Amino acid sequence: MSPNPRSRIKYSTDAAGSGLIIRLNLLLFFIIVQVVMTIGLWVEVADLKKSLAVPPQAAVETTQRTTEPQRSTAQVAEKETVTRPEPEAPPLETAKSLVKADEIEPSPIRLQVLNGCGVAGIAGRIGKWLDKNGYDVVDVGNADRQDYHNSRILDRSGNLTAARELAGLLGLSETRIKRLNLMPEPEIDLTLIVGKDNGKLSIGR
């Protein structure tokens, strides 16, 4: 018996169909591989661009930061040269007056000592002692009367501090200080009236 021709034809079509399917599958596989590789390449290129790219605003800020200190320094230098003129030297007369003002010592207190107790020579003796202790005793004499029981200090210039210092030196209370009507430019700053309590004054102690 001869082989069936139909069976041969069927066999050949099955082999050709399977070969075509294999080829199509291989082609599809290569296409998928190409697509995946292309996508991966695009992703890598995009990441590289992002890492290398610098935003324009950031670039402007960095340039401003690098240039601003130099500009500010130059501007400050220009302002200093304009707004800070060199100090002028004081006139020669002013400099001399300043030196003299430093060298001048405060003038001593001008003091008047009056005898108000009737003891002979008491005003002169106290005046000499006060002169040795830095006071300028310009007048020594008798008071308007000789019956002062308590010594007192008359303030003629409004220098209460000097009156208190004199009272403290003599051992007198501040209640013994009396302020008189002030003169425009008195010749005497303080007047000491020595009373009958002169033995209690701390003179020569």
Beta strands, then each sheet from edge to edge (+ up, - down):
strand 1: 110-115
strand 2: 136-142
strand 3: 152-155
strand 4: 177-179
strand 5: 190-194
sheet 1: 2+ 1+ 5+ 3- 4-
end
